């Protein structure tokens, strides 16, 4: 199969995103402050007991998201159509982030 068009579109999207990121850094450069460098800018301190993550369920969401069964059910068999929708989703997310910006 020929993936040249898909790869070109993906490359163009990455270039546009990189350009937008660089432009945003020039327009509004970040400012350093003591509050932003602290662990919790709002002032609350958490102990070790409060910040522990339950080990038995930490990776469960990652394992559930990576199951091929769900992806296989959503896939209709046409890879080009699937990649088109993935690309459209990436463009929609990028447009949303730029508008939020």
N, CA, C and O of each residue as an XYZ file, in Angstrom:
404
protein
N       0.834     -1.180      0.000
C       0.000      0.000      0.000
C       0.881      1.246      0.000
O       2.001      1.225      0.509
N       0.379      2.301     -0.560
C       1.118      3.548     -0.643
C       0.646      4.491      0.463
O      -0.511      4.910      0.488
N       1.550      4.812      1.363
C       1.221      5.696      2.474
C       1.843      7.074      2.297
O       1.935      7.837      3.258
N       2.269      7.402      1.090
C       2.944      8.669      0.847
C       2.090      9.878      1.180
O       2.571     10.824      1.804
N       0.832      9.858      0.773
C      -0.060     10.985      1.033
C      -0.308     11.151      2.521
O      -0.291     12.266      3.042
N      -0.537     10.040      3.200
C      -0.790     10.098      4.640
C       0.433     10.606      5.383
O       0.314     11.443      6.278
N       1.604     10.109      5.021
C       2.827     10.565      5.678
C       3.102     12.036      5.389
O       3.563     12.766      6.266
N       2.824     12.470      4.174
C       3.018     13.878      3.834
C       2.071     14.761      4.638
O       2.480     15.804      5.150
N       0.814     14.354      4.753
C      -0.153     15.124      5.533
C       0.245     15.165      7.005
O       0.125     16.202      7.658
N       0.714     14.047      7.518
C       1.161     13.997      8.909
C       2.372     14.902      9.115
O       2.453     15.615     10.116
N       3.307     14.877      8.180
C       4.482     15.734      8.272
C       4.127     17.212      8.213
O       4.689     18.023      8.950
N       3.193     17.558      7.335
C       2.750     18.950      7.235
C       2.087     19.386      8.532
O       2.306     20.504      8.997
N       1.276     18.509      9.120
C       0.619     18.828     10.388
C       1.639     19.056     11.491
O       1.508     19.994     12.277
N       2.652     18.205     11.553
C       3.697     18.371     12.561
C       4.426     19.695     12.354
O       4.726     20.391     13.325
N       4.715     20.053     11.100
C       5.390     21.321     10.813
C       4.530     22.515     11.220
O       5.042     23.484     11.781
N       3.236     22.452     10.942
C       2.331     23.539     11.325
C       2.270     23.666     12.841
O       2.287     24.774     13.376
N       2.199     22.534     13.532
C       2.152     22.566     14.992
C       3.447     23.137     15.568
O       3.408     23.912     16.524
N       4.592     22.760     14.997
C       5.874     23.284     15.473
C       5.971     24.786     15.224
O       6.469     25.526     16.073
N       5.498     25.237     14.062
C       5.501     26.665     13.759
C       4.607     27.427     14.730
O       4.989     28.489     15.221
N       3.421     26.894     15.010
C       2.506     27.555     15.942
C       3.100     27.613     17.345
O       2.940     28.612     18.046
N       3.777     26.559     17.754
C       4.396     26.535     19.076
C       5.509     27.572     19.171
O       5.610     28.296     20.161
N       6.351     27.639     18.129
C       7.440     28.623     18.134
C       6.889     30.048     18.111
O       7.414     30.931     18.790
N       5.836     30.269     17.333
C       5.240     31.602     17.278
C       4.639     31.981     18.628
O       4.738     33.135     19.045
N       4.024     31.035     19.306
C       3.437     31.344     20.611
C       4.517     31.668     21.634
O       4.288     32.483     22.527
N       5.681     31.052     21.525
C       6.786     31.347     22.438
C       7.347     32.749     22.191
O       7.814     33.405     23.123
N       7.303     33.200     20.963
C       7.802     34.543     20.661
C       6.804     35.602     21.103
O       7.198     36.656     21.601
N       5.516     35.332     20.925
C       4.491     36.310     21.273
C       4.380     36.453     22.787
O       4.318     37.573     23.295
N       4.355     35.346     23.510
C       4.179     35.374     24.964
C       5.234     34.499     25.631
O       4.948     33.357     25.989
N       6.445     35.016     25.802
C       7.476     34.200     26.452
C       7.120     33.953     27.915
O       6.491     34.788     28.565
N       7.526     32.813     28.410
C       7.226     32.457     29.792
C       8.013     33.315     30.774
O       9.141     33.724     30.501
N       7.398     33.577     31.914
C       8.054     34.353     32.964
C       8.277     33.450     34.168
O       7.392     32.691     34.564
N       9.458     33.540     34.738
C       9.767     32.725     35.919
C       9.331     33.469     37.180
O       9.511     34.681     37.304
N       8.764     32.724     38.093
C       8.420     33.278     39.395
C       8.580     32.184     40.438
O       8.566     30.996     40.112
N       8.730     32.584     41.678
C       8.903     31.609     42.755
C       7.667     30.729     42.890
O       7.779     29.534     43.161
N       6.496     31.313     42.702
C       5.255     30.550     42.853
C       5.124     29.440     41.828
O       4.622     28.362     42.145
N       5.564     29.684     40.615
C       5.452     28.671     39.572
C       6.465     27.551     39.755
O       6.246     26.433     39.289
N       7.562     27.839     40.424
C       8.586     26.826     40.612
C       8.340     25.955     41.837
O       8.972     24.910     41.991
N       7.430     26.376     42.709
C       7.150     25.554     43.887
C       6.306     24.354     43.475
O       5.691     24.345     42.409
N       6.288     23.346     44.335
C       5.578     22.119     43.988
C       4.080     22.362     43.836
O       3.458     21.861     42.899
N       3.512     23.120     44.744
C       2.095     23.469     44.668
C       1.999     24.983     44.785
O       2.254     25.545     45.850
N       1.635     25.634     43.705
C       1.620     27.087     43.668
C       0.582     27.678     44.616
O       0.729     28.820     45.052
N      -0.462     26.925     44.942
C      -1.496     27.464     45.819
C      -1.115     27.356     47.291
O      -1.863     27.844     48.138
N      -0.002     26.748     47.629
C       0.499     26.757     48.981
C       0.270     25.510     49.795
O       0.838     25.388     50.881
N      -0.526     24.586     49.330
C      -0.774     23.395     50.140
C       0.385     22.420     50.015
O       0.952     22.241     48.937
N       0.721     21.804     51.110
C       1.797     20.818     51.148
C       1.178     19.448     51.362
O       0.336     19.269     52.241
N       1.590     18.498     50.570
C       1.085     17.140     50.703
C       2.177     16.246     51.250
O       3.338     16.337     50.850
N       1.789     15.386     52.166
C       2.723     14.419     52.698
C       2.808     13.203     51.795
O       2.092     13.099     50.799
N       3.695     12.283     52.156
C       3.870     11.074     51.355
C       2.602     10.230     51.361
O       2.241      9.648     50.339
N       1.930     10.160     52.494
C       0.711      9.345     52.590
C      -0.402      9.884     51.698
O      -1.211      9.110     51.185
N      -0.453     11.198     51.508
C      -1.508     11.790     50.678
C      -1.227     11.662     49.195
O      -2.155     11.701     48.387
N       0.020     11.513     48.824
C       0.361     11.501     47.404
C       0.656     10.112     46.855
O       1.112      9.992     45.718
N       0.412      9.077     47.619
C       0.631      7.720     47.130
C      -0.415      7.338     46.097
O      -1.576      7.736     46.193
N       0.006      6.567     45.119
C      -0.885      6.072     44.075
C      -1.106      4.588     44.323
O      -0.140      3.861     44.555
N      -2.356      4.116     44.282
C      -2.584      2.685     44.486
C      -1.933      1.868     43.370
O      -2.285      2.007     42.199
N      -1.002      1.037     43.740
C      -0.198      0.298     42.771
C      -1.047     -0.671     41.961
O      -0.820     -0.832     40.762
N      -2.016     -1.316     42.591
C      -2.786     -2.346     41.892
C      -3.675     -1.790     40.785
O      -4.050     -2.536     39.881
N      -4.026     -0.499     40.828
C      -4.881      0.061     39.778
C      -4.188      1.141     38.952
O      -4.830      1.781     38.118
N      -2.898      1.354     39.169
C      -2.204      2.435     38.475
C      -2.129      2.193     36.970
O      -2.398      3.102     36.185
N      -1.770      0.990     36.566
C      -1.605      0.687     35.146
C      -2.850      0.075     34.514
O      -2.822     -0.270     33.332
N      -3.927     -0.069     35.252
C      -5.129     -0.712     34.718
C      -5.726      0.086     33.562
O      -6.153     -0.502     32.568
N      -5.764      1.408     33.674
C      -6.340      2.209     32.593
C      -5.488      2.128     31.333
O      -6.025      2.123     30.225
N      -4.178      2.065     31.486
C      -3.301      1.936     30.324
C      -3.506      0.576     29.661
O      -3.563      0.478     28.435
N      -3.614     -0.453     30.464
C      -3.818     -1.793     29.913
C      -5.172     -1.892     29.215
O      -5.278     -2.528     28.166
N      -6.205     -1.275     29.778
C      -7.530     -1.323     29.154
C      -7.573     -0.525     27.853
O      -8.259     -0.919     26.910
N      -6.854      0.585     27.794
C      -6.863      1.400     26.581
C      -6.102      0.734     25.450
O      -6.389      0.980     24.278
N      -5.143     -0.100     25.786
C      -4.301     -0.711     24.765
C      -4.845     -2.038     24.251
O      -4.173     -2.711     23.470
N      -6.010     -2.417     24.658
C      -6.556     -3.690     24.193
C      -6.924     -3.607     22.719
O      -7.590     -2.670     22.280
N      -6.489     -4.578     21.985
C      -6.729     -4.584     20.539
C      -8.185     -4.876     20.208
O      -8.639     -4.546     19.113
N      -8.924     -5.485     21.122
C     -10.320     -5.814     20.844
C     -11.143     -4.560     20.577
O     -11.943     -4.531     19.642
N     -10.955     -3.538     21.379
C     -11.732     -2.306     21.214
C     -11.369     -1.595     19.914
O     -12.238     -1.062     19.225
N     -10.095     -1.593     19.591
C      -9.668     -0.969     18.343
C     -10.173     -1.760     17.142
O     -10.583     -1.179     16.137
N     -10.143     -3.074     17.248
C     -10.602     -3.919     16.155
C     -12.104     -3.734     15.914
O     -12.545     -3.728     14.765
N     -12.889     -3.584     16.980
C     -14.326     -3.370     16.826
C     -14.627     -2.030     16.160
O     -15.573     -1.922     15.379
N     -13.829     -1.011     16.465
C     -14.061      0.307     15.886
C     -13.555      0.408     14.454
O     -13.987      1.287     13.709
N     -12.665     -0.457     14.068
C     -12.064     -0.404     12.737
C     -12.973     -1.126     11.743
O     -13.457     -2.224     12.018
N     -13.197     -0.505     10.593
C     -14.088     -1.113      9.608
C     -13.334     -1.877      8.522
O     -13.964     -2.415      7.611
N     -12.021     -1.940      8.592
C     -11.243     -2.697      7.623
C     -10.545     -1.848      6.583
O      -9.616     -2.325      5.931
N     -10.959     -0.613      6.409
C     -10.339      0.271      5.430
C      -9.310      1.152      6.142
O      -9.668      2.099      6.842
N      -8.043      0.829      5.957
C      -6.992      1.557      6.661
C      -6.922      3.013      6.220
O      -6.690      3.894      7.047
N      -7.117      3.280      4.946
C      -7.035      4.665      4.481
C      -8.153      5.515      5.083
O      -7.925      6.668      5.450
N      -9.355      4.956      5.187
C     -10.464      5.693      5.801
C     -10.187      5.920      7.291
O     -10.452      6.999      7.820
N      -9.657      4.901      7.957
C      -9.336      5.016      9.377
C      -8.274      6.090      9.607
O      -8.416      6.915     10.510
N      -7.209      6.088      8.797
C      -6.153      7.084      8.950
C      -6.643      8.486      8.609
O      -6.167      9.466      9.182
N      -7.589      8.589      7.682
C      -8.178      9.886      7.369
C      -8.901     10.448      8.582
O      -8.769     11.632      8.892
N      -9.671      9.601      9.273
C     -10.380     10.052     10.473
C      -9.411     10.386     11.602
O      -9.644     11.329     12.358
N      -8.332      9.625     11.722
C      -7.318      9.937     12.737
C      -6.698     11.295     12.437
O      -6.519     12.109     13.343
N      -6.371     11.545     11.177
C      -5.800     12.829     10.781
C      -6.798     13.963     11.020
O      -6.422     15.028     11.510
N      -8.067     13.738     10.675
C      -9.093     14.759     10.910
C      -9.223     15.055     12.403
O      -9.413     16.205     12.798
N      -9.123     14.029     13.218
C      -9.174     14.233     14.664
C      -7.994     15.046     15.166
O      -8.148     15.908     16.031
N      -6.805     14.768     14.617
C      -5.625     15.543     15.013
C      -5.776     17.003     14.614
O      -5.415     17.898     15.378
N      -6.303     17.247     13.428
C      -6.514     18.623     12.971
C      -7.539     19.317     13.858
O      -7.367     20.486     14.204
N      -8.610     18.607     14.232
C      -9.631     19.196     15.095
C      -9.060     19.539     16.468
O      -9.353     20.604     17.012
N      -8.258     18.658     17.024
C      -7.642     18.932     18.330
C      -6.687     20.108     18.225
O      -6.661     20.966     19.108
N      -5.896     20.159     17.147
C      -4.965     21.261     16.964
C      -5.718     22.587     16.819
O      -5.312     23.593     17.402
N      -6.809     22.598     16.046
C      -7.600     23.818     15.881
C      -8.207     24.249     17.214
O      -8.229     25.436     17.537
N      -8.696     23.287     17.981
C      -9.270     23.594     19.290
C      -8.221     24.209     20.211
O      -8.498     25.188     20.904
N      -7.024     23.639     20.220
C      -5.965     24.166     21.078
C      -5.506     25.549     20.622
O      -5.184     26.400     21.451
N      -5.474     25.774     19.319
C      -5.081     27.093     18.829
C      -6.140     28.137     19.153
O      -5.805     29.278     19.471
N      -7.416     27.760     19.077
C      -8.477     28.698     19.420
C      -8.511     28.966     20.918
O      -8.846     30.070     21.348
N      -8.165     27.960     21.710
C      -8.150     28.110     23.161
C      -7.012     29.015     23.600
O      -7.124     29.753     24.579
N      -5.928     28.947     22.867
C      -4.694     29.541     23.071
C      -4.322     30.730     23.722
O      -3.137     31.059     23.777
